Amino acid sequence: MLKLIQNEWIKYFNRPGTYIMLIMIMLLFVLLTVLNMSFGSGINHTKEYSKDHWKTEVQTDIKKMSQDLERLHAQDDKDFKQQDYSKMYSLEQEIPRLQYYLKHDVRPPAINNVFDNLLGTTNMINFVIIMVTVITSSLMSREHQQGTIKLLLIRPASRLKIFFAKWLTAVLISVAFTLFTFIISGLVGIVTGKINPTTKHAVLDTAKGKYHMEDFWPYFTQLLLNDLIYVIIFATIAYVLSVLFKNTAVSLGLTIGLLFFSGLITNFIADKTDLVKFIWPANWSMNQYIGFMGAPPIDSMSYSFSFVYNIIALALLLGIGLWVFTKRDVAD
């Protein structure tokens, strides 16, 4: 099986299209960084606080920012410019952040810091999924469309080995693209941002609108693993659909459709019944349990429940795909 996986890996990483997608990920990070640096908000995003007097400096900044925010709130709407709105939004975000660090006796990093850049990479994960599914949706269907499926099946390897070799290739591609994206994000953060003064890091819970203090590296590792599970789920869906339909366009289209519309479906069902916890899309994102990317549809859901659910769902999906692949007649 290792030889089969190696062959699949070489096949896809010898294609220019694979490297074009990796380059697109790099260019997107560069573009976002340039846009962020070009359109300032009136706040110094690279300011760092001294080791010995940081508390006094933070208190001074909070006082000054609060005064600036009061002036903006008192300003007539007719006199507002786009830059004023941007500055108001930034001040409303920065003041609570500094207050939280001060309250927990932790020296705050600059606004543009490496840790936040790494955590923010999870917002790019849908883009990564699209790239991965472009490849995995053709793993089996391409063999049918190019007529190479018969050549593949006459090899000594069994259909079981061929099926799982291609799926493991999809998993490895998922790992490679996800790690590549986070590495690029870290490098961009190091070049354009500031190194964090401590491993303690305030993370904003977007669902509750509150901060919580985390030891960064264990928290980041959990987020990275959660994103990896998310990518592997969609890579598997795309791969199995390519087995079922033997058509790259269909498998890719259905997978991308699930990616963008599953959230709407989940929210709609969640408004109607608590049984939403038993549909697969409600359990895809594991980051909903770590206070960073929203919250689960209902309170009774848990990390362990979704983790087990995803494992079972993946096993069933692969079982269906394997059954179809082993029973299908490719004589025609």
Solvent accessible surface area in square Angstrom, and as a share of the most:
residue,aa,sasa,rsa
1,M,85,0.38
2,L,150,0.75
3,K,128,0.54
4,L,16,0.08
5,I,21,0.11
6,Q,94,0.42
7,N,49,0.25
8,E,10,0.04
9,W,84,0.30
10,I,80,0.41
11,K,72,0.30
12,Y,7,0.03
13,F,30,0.12
14,N,111,0.57
15,R,59,0.22
16,P,101,0.64
17,G,35,0.33
18,T,4,0.02
19,Y,105,0.40
20,I,97,0.49
21,M,20,0.09
22,L,24,0.12
23,I,81,0.41
24,M,85,0.38
25,I,0,0.00
26,M,70,0.31
27,L,109,0.54
28,L,46,0.23
29,F,18,0.07
30,V,78,0.45
31,L,96,0.48
32,L,83,0.41
33,T,27,0.16
34,V,79,0.45
35,L,80,0.40
36,N,81,0.42
37,M,127,0.57
38,S,70,0.45
39,F,152,0.63
40,G,54,0.52
41,S,7,0.05
42,G,52,0.50
43,I,25,0.13
44,N,89,0.46
45,H,56,0.25
46,T,58,0.34
47,K,80,0.34
48,E,97,0.43
49,Y,13,0.05
50,S,48,0.31
51,K,157,0.66
52,D,118,0.61
53,H,124,0.55
54,W,26,0.09
55,K,93,0.39
56,T,89,0.51
57,E,56,0.25
58,V,0,0.00
59,Q,100,0.44
60,T,80,0.47
61,D,18,0.09
62,I,21,0.11
63,K,134,0.57
64,K,119,0.50
65,M,26,0.12
66,S,36,0.23
67,Q,82,0.37
68,D,14,0.07
69,L,26,0.13
70,E,117,0.52
71,R,151,0.55
72,L,15,0.08
73,H,106,0.48
74,A,90,0.70
75,Q,58,0.26
76,D,71,0.37
77,D,110,0.57
78,K,177,0.75
79,D,90,0.46
80,F,28,0.12
81,K,146,0.62
82,Q,142,0.63
83,Q,116,0.52
84,D,30,0.15
85,Y,112,0.43
86,S,37,0.24
87,K,54,0.23
88,M,32,0.14
89,Y,139,0.53
90,S,19,0.12
91,L,2,0.01
92,E,72,0.32
93,Q,72,0.32
94,E,10,0.05
95,I,16,0.08
96,P,56,0.35
97,R,23,0.08
98,L,0,0.00
99,Q,87,0.39
100,Y,39,0.15
101,Y,1,0.00
102,L,43,0.21
103,K,164,0.70
104,H,77,0.34
105,D,88,0.45
106,V,19,0.11
107,R,57,0.21
108,P,1,0.01
109,P,4,0.03
110,A,3,0.02
111,I,45,0.23
112,N,22,0.11
113,N,1,0.00
114,V,13,0.08
115,F,17,0.07
116,D,56,0.29
117,N,47,0.24
118,L,15,0.07
119,L,3,0.01
120,G,26,0.25
121,T,1,0.01
122,T,3,0.02
123,N,103,0.53
124,M,20,0.09
125,I,11,0.05
126,N,58,0.30
127,F,55,0.23
128,V,0,0.00
129,I,1,0.00
130,I,52,0.26
131,M,8,0.04
132,V,0,0.00
133,T,0,0.00
134,V,60,0.34
135,I,6,0.03
136,T,0,0.00
137,S,0,0.00
138,S,7,0.05
139,L,1,0.01
140,M,0,0.00
141,S,0,0.00
142,R,83,0.30
143,E,14,0.06
144,H,37,0.17
145,Q,98,0.43
146,Q,108,0.48
147,G,48,0.46
148,T,46,0.27
149,I,10,0.05
150,K,95,0.40
151,L,116,0.58
152,L,18,0.09
153,L,32,0.16
154,I,134,0.68
155,R,92,0.34
156,P,142,0.89
157,A,24,0.19
158,S,57,0.36
159,R,67,0.24
160,L,90,0.45
161,K,94,0.40
162,I,3,0.01
163,F,0,0.00
164,F,54,0.22
165,A,1,0.01
166,K,2,0.01
167,W,45,0.16
168,L,58,0.29
169,T,0,0.00
170,A,0,0.00
171,V,26,0.15
172,L,78,0.39
173,I,0,0.00
174,S,0,0.00
175,V,40,0.23
176,A,31,0.24
177,F,1,0.00
178,T,0,0.00
179,L,75,0.37
180,F,51,0.21
181,T,0,0.00
182,F,8,0.03
183,I,103,0.52
184,I,22,0.11
185,S,4,0.02
186,G,10,0.10
187,L,98,0.49
188,V,26,0.15
189,G,0,0.00
190,I,98,0.50
191,V,123,0.71
192,T,38,0.22
193,G,12,0.11
194,K,66,0.28
195,I,113,0.57
196,N,15,0.08
197,P,49,0.31
198,T,42,0.25
199,T,66,0.38
200,K,91,0.39
201,H,1,0.00
202,A,7,0.06
203,V,3,0.02
204,L,58,0.29
205,D,15,0.08
206,T,85,0.49
207,A,55,0.42
208,K,151,0.64
209,G,55,0.53
210,K,139,0.59
211,Y,41,0.16
212,H,44,0.20
213,M,43,0.19
214,E,48,0.22
215,D,63,0.33
216,F,1,0.00
217,W,125,0.44
218,P,84,0.53
219,Y,15,0.06
220,F,21,0.09
221,T,68,0.40
222,Q,59,0.26
223,L,0,0.00
224,L,31,0.15
225,L,90,0.45
226,N,1,0.01
227,D,2,0.01
228,L,29,0.14
229,I,37,0.19
230,Y,32,0.12
231,V,0,0.00
232,I,29,0.15
233,I,0,0.00
234,F,0,0.00
235,A,1,0.01
236,T,0,0.00
237,I,9,0.05
238,A,0,0.00
239,Y,0,0.00
240,V,0,0.00
241,L,23,0.12
242,S,0,0.00
243,V,0,0.00
244,L,50,0.25
245,F,100,0.42
246,K,80,0.34
247,N,53,0.27
248,T,31,0.18
249,A,74,0.57
250,V,60,0.35
251,S,0,0.00
252,L,47,0.24
253,G,43,0.41
254,L,83,0.42
255,T,0,0.00
256,I,38,0.19
257,G,24,0.23
258,L,66,0.33
259,L,11,0.05
260,F,107,0.45
261,F,122,0.51
262,S,8,0.05
263,G,40,0.38
264,L,119,0.59
265,I,85,0.43
266,T,10,0.06
267,N,93,0.48
268,F,129,0.54
269,I,46,0.24
270,A,25,0.20
271,D,120,0.62
272,K,143,0.61
273,T,51,0.30
274,D,99,0.51
275,L,118,0.59
276,V,0,0.00
277,K,37,0.16
278,F,112,0.47
279,I,45,0.23
280,W,41,0.15
281,P,36,0.23
282,A,4,0.03
283,N,0,0.00
284,W,9,0.03
285,S,38,0.24
286,M,1,0.00
287,N,6,0.03
288,Q,18,0.08
289,Y,47,0.18
290,I,29,0.15
291,G,14,0.13
292,F,27,0.11
293,M,73,0.33
294,G,28,0.26
295,A,60,0.46
296,P,31,0.20
297,P,42,0.27
298,I,21,0.11
299,D,146,0.76
300,S,79,0.51
301,M,10,0.04
302,S,46,0.29
303,Y,69,0.26
304,S,74,0.48
305,F,59,0.24
306,S,0,0.00
307,F,86,0.36
308,V,81,0.47
309,Y,49,0.19
310,N,2,0.01
311,I,91,0.46
312,I,95,0.48
313,A,15,0.12
314,L,20,0.10
315,A,62,0.48
316,L,118,0.59
317,L,33,0.16
318,L,15,0.08
319,G,38,0.36
320,I,96,0.49
321,G,0,0.00
322,L,36,0.18
323,W,157,0.55
324,V,29,0.17
325,F,3,0.01
326,T,54,0.31
327,K,137,0.58
328,R,46,0.17
329,D,116,0.60
330,V,26,0.15
331,A,70,0.54
332,D,171,0.89
